[in-house]
Amino acid sequence: MNSSGSSAAQQAREWVQILAKYREPSVGRSVLELVITLVPFVALWVLAWLSLSVSYWLTLVLALINAFFLVRLFCIQHDCGHASFFKNRQVQDWVGRCLGVLTLTPYDVWRRTHALHHAQHGNLDQRGIGDVLTLTVEEYQSRGKFGRLMYRMYRHPIVLFVIGPIYLFILQNRLPVGLMRSGWRFWGSAGGTNLALAVILGAMVWFGGPMPLLLIFLPTSILAGAIGVWLFFVQHQFEETHWAKGDDWQLHEAALAGSSHYVLPQPLRWLSANIGIHHVHHLYSRIPFYRLPEVLRDNAGLAQVQRLTLLQSLRSVNLHLWDEKSSRLMSFREARRLYGAA
């Protein structure tokens, strides 16, 4: 590791020590955040169901609005997985498991794969679980025509943000993918979530026919999944993100330099539970989401790091390959211009 890299890693470690004082959750605040998210979610579900007798278009609009509250419930499940939402680990694990039924995400499976994401993010030698596949320019060049075509298809926005979320939340999450040989616990997590879903969806169809499934459940779940995948994408896929190999990779440096500060307007910031303050979250994942703005208020230096606006984030879609020479993400077109990558 060079001197500049060593300095950046040291600075990141110093931030970790500062952030430790923000880790304690407030039980009252956590309960409040759960209630003010879950109650509107259930209320919109009921209103959407009742509106089926009035207008299918109204039902669809209510279902799509509710997707944003489902995203927030996923963010709360996310905090439970990091043991940052309640002081009692058993309480937050069961809250996470129950929310996992609503978010179509087996809690224990996701918690393990997400922990791997945090432990390996930005490490070019440890890709494949809990991340968006990103090839280097050299790796892309070394692929044959079919391999390049498959990667280009994978990085296409329609695949990433439409087909991908449907596959991930509707199909892939039904099995403990990535952990299928890791023991009964993960199979139990996936199976238990699937069983609860089967009961809920069966009751839905039994009492309301297919329309609640088609006009409420699926639109809410699919849009929420697409929003979630988008948020995850822009949190790590921006031009000056951070990737490194071997001894050049350092956990805390990758957390700070490889995670964005996604500056969203209100109410999107509230609906996404401050997940845009992602660089702080990766530096110290035990901080409850409702304390992340407090961190930025007290530490102005962190508020200016890796800022990514809503407009800037849209340009990230055109970044596809990691260039190890310039240490930045670039488009297929730029890689072709610079290196002749087809």
C-alpha positions in Angstrom: 0.0 0.0 0.0 1.4 3.4 -1.0 1.7 6.4 1.4 -1.5 8.1 0.2 -3.4 4.9 0.6 -2.0 4.3 4.1 -3.0 7.8 5.1 -6.6 7.4 3.8 -6.9 4.1 5.7 -5.6 5.7 8.9 -8.1 8.5 8.5 -10.9 6.1 8.0 -9.9 4.1 11.2 -9.9 7.4 13.1 -13.4 8.1 12.0 -14.5 4.7 13.3 -13.4 5.6 16.8 -15.3 8.9 16.6 -18.5 7.2 15.4 -18.6 4.7 18.2 -20.4 7.1 20.5 -23.4 7.1 18.2 -24.0 3.4 18.2 -26.6 3.1 21.1 -30.2 2.9 19.9 -33.1 4.4 21.8 -35.8 1.8 22.4 -38.6 4.4 22.4 -37.3 6.0 19.1 -37.0 2.6 17.5 -40.5 1.6 18.4 -41.8 4.9 17.1 -40.0 4.6 13.8 -41.4 1.1 13.4 -45.0 2.2 14.2 -45.0 5.3 12.0 -43.8 3.1 9.1 -45.9 0.0 9.6 -49.2 1.7 10.4 -49.3 3.7 7.1 -48.2 0.6 5.2 -51.1 -1.4 6.6 -53.5 1.5 6.2 -52.6 1.9 2.5 -53.0 -1.8 2.0 -56.5 -1.7 3.4 -57.4 1.4 1.4 -56.1 -0.3 -1.8 -58.2 -3.4 -1.1 -61.3 -1.3 -0.5 -60.7 0.7 -3.6 -60.9 -2.5 -5.8 -64.7 -2.0 -5.8 -64.2 1.7 -7.0 -61.4 1.8 -9.5 -58.6 -0.6 -10.4 -56.5 2.5 -11.4 -56.9 3.9 -7.9 -55.9 0.6 -6.4 -52.8 0.5 -8.5 -51.8 4.1 -7.5 -52.2 3.3 -3.8 -50.2 0.1 -4.2 -47.3 2.0 -5.9 -47.3 4.7 -3.2 -47.2 2.0 -0.6 -44.0 0.6 -2.2 -42.1 3.5 -0.6 -43.3 2.5 2.9 -42.2 -1.1 2.1 -38.7 0.2 1.3 -38.6 1.9 4.7 -39.7 -1.4 6.3 -36.8 -3.1 4.5 -34.4 -0.4 5.8 -35.7 -1.2 9.4 -35.1 -4.9 8.7 -31.6 -3.9 7.5 -30.9 -2.1 10.8 -32.1 -5.2 12.7 -29.7 -7.3 10.7 -26.8 -5.0 11.9 -28.0 -5.3 15.5 -28.5 -1.5 15.6 -32.2 -1.1 16.0 -32.9 -2.6 19.5 -30.6 -3.3 22.4 -32.1 -6.8 22.8 -30.8 -9.0 20.0 -33.6 -11.5 20.1 -36.3 -8.8 19.9 -34.7 -7.2 16.8 -34.0 -10.6 15.2 -37.7 -11.5 15.4 -38.8 -8.0 14.2 -36.4 -8.6 11.3 -37.9 -12.0 10.6 -41.4 -10.7 10.6 -40.5 -7.8 8.3 -38.7 -10.3 6.1 -42.1 -11.8 5.2 -43.4 -8.4 4.0 -40.2 -7.6 2.1 -40.0 -11.1 0.6 -36.5 -11.5 2.1 -35.6 -14.3 4.5 -34.0 -12.4 7.3 -31.2 -14.8 8.4 -30.1 -15.6 4.9 -30.0 -11.9 4.0 -28.3 -10.9 7.2 -25.4 -13.4 6.5 -25.0 -12.4 2.8 -25.2 -8.7 3.7 -22.5 -9.2 6.4 -20.3 -10.6 3.6 -21.0 -7.6 1.5 -19.8 -5.3 4.4 -16.7 -7.5 5.0 -15.7 -7.7 1.4 -16.9 -4.6 -0.3 -14.4 -3.0 -2.6 -12.2 -6.1 -2.7 -11.5 -7.2 -6.2 -10.5 -10.6 -4.9 -13.7 -11.2 -3.0 -16.7 -10.5 -5.4 -19.8 -12.4 -6.0 -22.0 -12.3 -2.9 -24.2 -9.4 -1.9 -22.9 -7.0 -4.6 -23.5 -5.8 -8.1 -21.2 -7.7 -10.5 -18.5 -5.3 -11.6 -15.7 -6.3 -14.0 -12.4 -4.5 -14.5 -11.5 -3.3 -18.0 -8.9 -6.1 -18.2 -11.4 -8.8 -17.2 -13.9 -7.6 -19.7 -11.3 -7.5 -22.5 -10.2 -11.1 -21.7 -13.8 -12.4 -22.2 -15.0 -13.8 -25.5 -17.8 -12.3 -27.5 -20.5 -14.2 -25.6 -19.0 -13.3 -22.2 -18.9 -9.7 -23.1 -22.5 -9.8 -24.4 -23.7 -11.4 -21.2 -22.0 -8.8 -19.1 -23.4 -5.9 -21.2 -26.9 -7.4 -20.8 -26.4 -7.8 -17.1 -25.4 -4.1 -16.8 -28.3 -2.9 -18.9 -30.8 -0.7 -16.8 -33.8 -2.9 -17.8 -32.0 -6.0 -16.4 -30.6 -4.3 -13.3 -33.7 -2.4 -12.2 -36.7 -4.2 -13.7 -35.9 -7.9 -14.4 -33.3 -8.1 -11.7 -35.5 -7.1 -8.8 -38.3 -9.3 -9.9 -36.0 -12.3 -10.1 -34.3 -11.4 -6.8 -37.3 -10.9 -4.6 -39.9 -13.1 -6.2 -37.7 -16.1 -7.2 -34.1 -16.1 -5.8 -35.1 -15.2 -2.2 -37.2 -18.3 -2.0 -34.0 -20.3 -1.6 -30.9 -19.6 0.6 -28.8 -18.8 -2.5 -25.1 -18.5 -1.6 -25.6 -20.4 1.6 -27.3 -23.6 0.5 -24.5 -25.8 2.0 -24.2 -23.7 5.2 -26.7 -25.6 7.4 -30.3 -25.9 8.3 -30.6 -22.4 9.8 -30.6 -20.7 6.4 -32.9 -23.3 4.9 -35.2 -22.7 7.9 -35.1 -19.0 7.4 -36.1 -19.3 3.7 -38.6 -22.0 4.4 -40.2 -20.2 7.3 -40.5 -17.0 5.2 -42.0 -18.9 2.3 -44.5 -20.7 4.5 -45.7 -17.4 6.0 -45.9 -15.9 2.5 -47.9 -18.9 1.3 -50.4 -18.5 4.1 -50.8 -14.8 3.6 -51.1 -15.0 -0.2 -53.5 -18.0 0.1 -55.7 -16.1 2.4 -55.6 -13.0 0.1 -56.7 -15.0 -2.9 -59.3 -16.9 -0.8 -61.0 -13.8 0.5 -60.4 -11.4 -2.4 -59.7 -13.4 -5.5 -56.7 -12.8 -7.8 -57.0 -9.0 -8.0 -55.5 -8.1 -4.6 -52.5 -10.3 -5.6 -52.2 -8.7 -9.1 -53.0 -5.1 -8.3 -51.7 -4.7 -4.8 -49.2 -7.3 -3.7 -47.2 -7.6 -6.9 -47.0 -3.8 -7.8 -46.0 -2.9 -4.3 -43.4 -5.6 -4.0 -41.9 -5.1 -7.5 -41.6 -1.3 -7.3 -40.2 -1.5 -3.8 -37.6 -4.1 -5.0 -36.7 -1.9 -7.9 -36.2 1.1 -5.6 -34.1 -1.0 -3.2 -31.9 -2.3 -6.0 -31.4 1.3 -7.3 -30.4 2.6 -3.9 -28.0 -0.3 -3.4 -26.5 0.4 -6.9 -25.9 4.1 -6.5 -24.5 3.6 -3.0 -21.4 1.9 -4.5 -21.5 2.4 -8.3 -20.2 5.9 -8.9 -17.3 7.2 -10.8 -14.8 7.7 -8.0 -15.8 4.7 -5.9 -13.1 2.4 -4.5 -11.9 -1.0 -5.5 -8.5 -2.6 -4.7 -6.7 -6.0 -4.7 -4.8 -7.9 -2.1 -2.6 -5.9 0.3 -3.9 -2.6 -1.3 -7.4 -3.3 0.0 -8.3 -2.1 3.5 -11.7 -2.5 5.1 -12.3 0.9 6.6 -10.8 2.8 3.6 -13.1 0.8 1.3 -16.1 1.6 3.5 -15.5 5.4 3.4 -14.2 5.8 -0.1 -16.3 3.1 -1.8 -19.7 4.2 -0.4 -21.6 7.3 -1.5 -23.3 10.0 0.5 -26.5 10.0 -1.5 -28.0 13.4 -0.9 -31.8 12.9 -1.3 -34.5 15.6 -0.9 -37.2 15.1 1.7 -39.4 13.1 1.9 -37.2 10.6 0.0 -34.6 10.8 2.7 -37.3 9.9 5.3 -38.8 7.1 3.2 -35.4 5.6 2.6 -34.5 5.8 6.3 -31.3 7.9 5.7 -29.8 4.9 3.9 -28.2 7.5 1.6 -25.7 8.4 4.4 -24.1 5.1 3.3 -20.4 6.0 3.8 -21.1 6.5 7.5 -23.1 3.3 7.7 -20.3 1.3 6.1 -17.8 2.8 8.5 -19.9 1.9 11.5 -22.9 -0.3 10.8 -24.1 -0.4 14.4 -25.4 3.2 14.2 -29.2 3.3 14.1 -30.5 4.9 10.9 -32.2 7.7 12.8 -28.9 8.8 14.3 -27.0 9.1 11.0 -28.1 12.8 10.4 -26.8 13.5 13.9 -23.4 12.2 12.8 -23.3 14.6 9.9 -24.4 17.5 12.0 -21.6 16.9 14.5 -19.0 16.0 11.9 -19.0 18.4 9.0 -16.1 16.7 7.3 -18.1 13.5 6.8 -21.0 15.5 5.3 -18.8 16.5 2.4 -17.4 13.1 1.6 -18.5 11.2 -1.5 -21.6 13.4 -2.1 -23.8 12.2 -4.8 -26.9 14.2 -5.8 -30.1 12.7 -7.4 -29.1 14.1 -10.8 -25.5 12.9 -10.5 -26.8 9.4 -9.6 -28.7 9.1 -12.8 -25.3 9.2 -14.7 -24.1 6.2 -12.7 -26.2 4.0 -15.0 -23.6 4.6 -17.7 -20.7 3.4 -15.7 -19.9 -0.3 -16.3 -16.2 -1.1 -15.9 -13.6 -0.5 -13.2 -10.4 0.9 -14.6 -7.5 -0.1 -12.4 -5.1 2.4 -14.1 -7.2 5.5 -13.3 -9.0 4.0 -10.3 -12.5 4.9 -11.4 -15.6 3.5 -13.1 -16.1 4.2 -16.7 -18.5 3.4 -19.5 -18.1 0.7 -22.2 -17.7 3.6 -24.7 -14.9 5.2 -22.8 -13.1 1.9 -22.3 -13.3 1.2 -26.0 -11.9 4.6 -26.8 -9.0 4.3 -24.3 -8.2 0.6 -24.5 -10.0 -0.8 -27.5 -12.3 -2.8 -25.4 -15.1 -4.0 -27.7 
